[in-house]
Amino acid sequence: MKLSTFTDYNLRVLLYLAAHQEKLSTIQEIAKVYNISENHLMKVIHHLSKNNLIQSVRGKGGGIRLHRKPAELNLGEIIRLAEEKSVIVECFGNKNQCCINQSCRLPPILLKAFDAFYQALAQYTLQDILLNHQIFTLLPIATEHK
């Protein structure tokens, strides 16, 4: 199984915000750090905000920040939310045209495997994977947002 780029970007944004909890961050600054298109990040930010993982502050001096503490953000939840539209095999999607669908035993096995995957991830939080806050001081970060 491969996680989507969308999920990767979700995790990157959350890690950045976790490392910079003392301030509001901007999409521009995160895009510069990770060398990611601002347009792609806008979709990620919208998703994270819609799911109450981050908080958006509008207006002059606005930006984004975590909605909860990193220790309260469960990796299983984060990844499940980001991957909810991913279809790993055709029979899991709306456009299922598999001719053996009625007699195939693969879907329940895959569902069981995914449940185990998400249960393993649920044992960890964003705080658990945020090893070194100072790593971002080594990256080309945009000037402080005021």
C-alpha positions, 0 to 999 in steps of 0.5 A, spaced: 500 500 500 502 506 498 499 513 501 497 518 497 501 525 495 495 528 499 496 524 505 503 526 505 502 533 504 497 533 510 502 530 515 507 535 512 503 541 514 501 538 521 508 536 522 510 543 520 504 546 525 506 542 531 513 545 530 511 552 530 505 552 535 508 559 538 505 562 532 500 562 526 503 560 520 502 561 512 501 557 506 506 561 503 511 559 508 509 552 508 510 551 501 517 554 501 519 549 506 517 543 502 517 546 495 510 544 494 505 548 490 501 553 494 495 551 490 496 543 492 497 546 499 490 550 499 486 543 498 490 540 504 489 546 508 481 546 506 481 538 508 485 539 514 480 545 516 474 542 514 476 536 519 477 540 525 485 538 525 487 545 524 484 552 525 484 558 520 485 565 522 483 570 517 485 577 516 491 581 517 496 577 521 492 571 520 494 564 518 493 557 520 495 553 527 493 546 530 486 545 532 489 541 538 495 539 541 500 534 537 499 529 542 491 529 541 492 528 534 492 521 532 495 518 526 490 513 524 485 518 524 489 523 520 491 518 515 484 515 514 481 522 513 486 523 508 485 517 504 478 516 505 477 517 497 482 512 495 480 506 492 485 501 492 482 496 488 476 497 483 471 493 487 471 498 493 469 504 488 463 507 485 465 505 478 466 497 480 465 493 473 469 487 476 466 481 473 468 476 479 465 481 484 459 476 486 464 470 488 471 474 490 473 473 497 478 479 496 474 485 499 473 482 506 480 480 507 483 487 504 478 491 509 481 486 515 488 488 513 486 496 512 483 495 519 489 492 522 493 498 519 489 503 522 489 500 528 497 500 528 497 507 526 492 509 532 497 507 537 501 514 535 500 521 535 503 527 531 507 528 537 510 521 537 513 523 530 515 530 531 522 528 533 526 534 533 523 541 532 529 544 530 529 541 524 525 546 520 531 551 522 535 548 517 530 548 512 529 555 507 523 558 511 520 564 509 521 570 513 517 571 519 509 572 518 507 578 521 
